[in-house]
């Protein structure tokens, strides 16, 4: 008995199948969170496992799927393999998913209302407005991400004040200037929590509309370096 050969898929069908490969790679909360961490800068498998709470084995498996789909790149650094985003178009894809979820998913709407907006329901500061306020000496910018993320790249002139050190740094902030906090992205709870704590301490505080990846992608002023090199009383004029 002979079998007829399988029909060759039409080019359009083949293209959609390849699109589905990317969609499947994005179809995991764990992998989306790993992309969120990679958007801050290059990380080793072990570092990503630590910040994500996954095992090294599971982290490696997820990263390999992201790499196979063309969403992440890997390079060997001595005994470690370090991963990074393939390019900024990965950020665009994740942002499109986020916007779609915010506008079409009742579950996401409910989570945002109960988890984030209860900490801060004020409108965040758009990036261009922040640049103007910094130039006018009206705002202090703080990066509340961990020091290793700050060192790989941050808003120029921003002070690194990880959330767990915020209380001990309150005396560094001029009371007459608004504090604008940012972290990993629009859904990053660190900046929401920082703003809530600052307001409770009597400061005028708001969040940046987006996070570091969006700021960098837009080509706005960036800097690199260890947080220890940034004096507590440094002015934020570099944001201009």
C-alpha positions in Angstrom: 0.0 0.0 0.0 1.4 3.3 -1.0 0.9 6.6 0.8 0.4 9.9 -0.9 3.0 12.4 -0.1 1.9 15.1 2.3 1.0 18.3 0.5 3.5 21.0 0.7 2.1 23.9 2.8 1.3 27.1 1.0 3.9 29.9 1.7 1.3 31.8 3.7 0.5 28.8 5.9 4.2 28.2 6.4 4.7 31.8 7.5 1.9 31.5 10.0 3.4 28.3 11.3 6.7 30.2 12.0 4.7 33.0 13.6 3.1 30.4 15.9 6.6 29.3 17.0 7.2 32.8 18.3 3.7 32.9 19.8 4.3 29.7 21.7 7.6 31.0 23.0 5.7 34.0 24.4 2.9 31.8 25.7 4.4 31.3 29.1 4.3 33.6 32.2 7.7 32.4 33.2 9.3 33.2 29.8 7.6 36.6 29.7 9.1 37.4 33.1 12.5 36.3 31.9 12.2 38.6 29.0 11.4 41.4 31.4 14.6 40.7 33.3 16.6 40.5 30.1 15.2 43.9 29.0 17.2 45.3 31.9 20.5 43.9 30.6 22.4 40.7 30.0 22.2 38.0 32.7 23.6 34.6 33.3 21.4 31.6 33.7 22.2 31.4 37.4 21.4 35.1 37.9 18.1 34.8 36.1 17.2 31.7 38.1 17.8 33.7 41.3 15.7 36.7 40.4 12.9 34.7 38.9 12.7 32.1 41.6 12.9 29.2 39.1 15.4 26.4 39.3 18.5 26.7 37.1 17.3 23.7 35.0 13.9 25.3 34.3 15.4 28.6 33.7 17.8 27.1 31.2 15.0 25.3 29.4 12.9 28.4 29.1 15.9 30.4 27.8 16.6 27.8 25.2 13.0 28.1 24.0 13.3 31.9 23.8 16.6 31.5 21.9 15.1 28.9 19.5 12.3 31.3 18.7 14.8 34.1 17.9 13.8 36.2 21.0 17.0 35.9 23.0 20.7 35.6 22.3 23.3 33.6 24.2 27.0 33.9 24.6 29.6 32.0 26.7 31.4 34.0 29.3 33.9 31.7 30.9 32.0 29.0 32.8 28.7 30.8 32.4 26.2 31.4 29.5 24.8 34.9 29.4 21.6 35.8 27.7 20.2 39.0 26.3 17.3 40.2 24.2 17.7 39.5 20.5 16.8 43.2 19.8 14.4 45.9 20.8 11.6 44.5 18.6 11.1 41.9 21.3 10.1 44.8 23.6 7.6 45.9 21.0 6.0 42.4 20.9 5.7 42.2 24.7 4.4 45.8 24.9 1.7 44.9 22.3 0.6 42.0 24.4 0.5 44.2 27.5 -1.7 46.8 25.8 -4.0 44.2 24.5 -4.3 42.6 27.9 -5.0 46.0 29.6 -7.8 46.8 27.1 -9.4 43.4 26.5 -8.8 41.3 29.6 -11.1 41.8 32.6 -8.8 39.6 34.7 -5.8 41.9 34.0 -8.0 45.0 34.6 -8.9 43.5 38.0 -5.3 42.7 38.9 -4.1 46.1 38.0 -6.8 47.7 40.1 -6.2 45.6 43.2 -2.5 45.1 43.0 -1.0 48.2 41.5 -3.5 51.1 41.4 -4.3 50.7 45.1 -0.7 51.7 45.8 -0.7 54.6 43.4 -3.7 55.7 41.3 -2.2 59.1 40.2 -1.2 59.5 36.6 2.5 58.7 36.0 4.9 61.2 34.6 5.5 61.0 30.8 9.2 60.8 29.9 9.3 64.2 28.0 7.7 65.9 31.0 10.3 64.4 33.3 13.1 65.7 31.1 11.7 69.2 31.3 11.2 69.0 35.1 14.7 67.8 35.6 16.1 70.6 33.4 14.2 73.1 35.5 15.5 71.6 38.8 12.1 70.5 39.9 12.6 66.7 40.1 14.9 64.1 41.6 15.0 60.8 39.7 15.5 57.5 41.5 16.0 54.1 40.1 14.6 51.5 42.5 15.9 48.4 40.7 18.7 46.3 42.2 22.3 47.7 41.9 23.4 45.2 39.3 20.6 46.3 36.9 21.4 49.9 37.5 25.1 49.4 36.7 24.2 47.9 33.3 22.3 51.1 32.3 20.1 53.7 33.9 18.5 57.0 33.2 21.3 59.6 33.1 21.5 61.4 36.4 19.2 59.0 38.3 20.2 57.9 41.8 20.1 54.2 42.5 17.9 53.6 45.6 16.8 50.0 45.7 13.5 49.6 47.4 15.0 47.9 50.4 17.3 50.9 51.0 14.7 53.6 50.5 14.0 54.3 54.1 17.7 54.9 55.0 18.1 57.2 52.0 15.2 59.6 52.7 17.5 62.2 54.2 19.3 62.5 50.8 16.3 63.9 49.0 15.5 67.6 48.9 12.0 68.2 50.3 11.3 70.9 47.8 11.8 68.7 44.8 9.4 66.1 43.5 10.8 62.6 43.4 10.1 60.5 40.3 10.7 56.7 40.6 11.1 54.2 37.9 12.0 50.5 37.7 11.7 47.7 35.1 8.5 48.7 33.3 4.9 49.8 33.5 3.9 46.7 35.6 6.9 46.8 37.9 5.6 47.0 41.5 8.9 48.4 42.8 8.1 51.9 41.6 4.5 51.7 42.9 5.7 50.7 46.3 8.5 53.3 46.4 6.0 56.1 45.6 3.6 54.9 48.3 6.4 54.9 50.9 7.8 58.3 49.8 4.3 59.9 50.1 3.8 58.3 53.5 7.1 60.0 54.5 5.8 63.4 53.4 7.4 63.7 50.0 5.8 64.7 46.7 6.4 61.6 44.6 5.2 60.1 41.3 6.2 57.3 38.9 7.7 57.5 35.5 5.2 56.4 32.9 7.3 53.5 31.6 10.5 51.8 32.8 14.2 51.7 31.9 13.8 49.5 28.7 11.3 51.9 27.2 13.4 54.9 28.1 16.5 53.3 26.4 14.5 52.2 23.4 13.3 55.8 22.8 17.0 57.0 22.7 16.7 59.1 25.8 19.8 60.0 27.9 21.4 56.9 29.5 24.4 56.2 31.7 26.2 53.1 32.9 28.3 52.4 36.0 28.3 51.3 39.6 25.7 52.8 41.9 28.5 53.5 44.4 29.9 56.1 42.1 26.8 58.2 42.3 26.9 60.6 45.2 23.7 60.9 47.3 23.6 64.7 46.7 24.2 64.6 42.9 21.9 66.8 40.9 19.9 65.2 38.1 20.9 67.7 35.4 22.4 64.9 33.3 18.8 63.8 32.3 18.9 66.7 29.9 
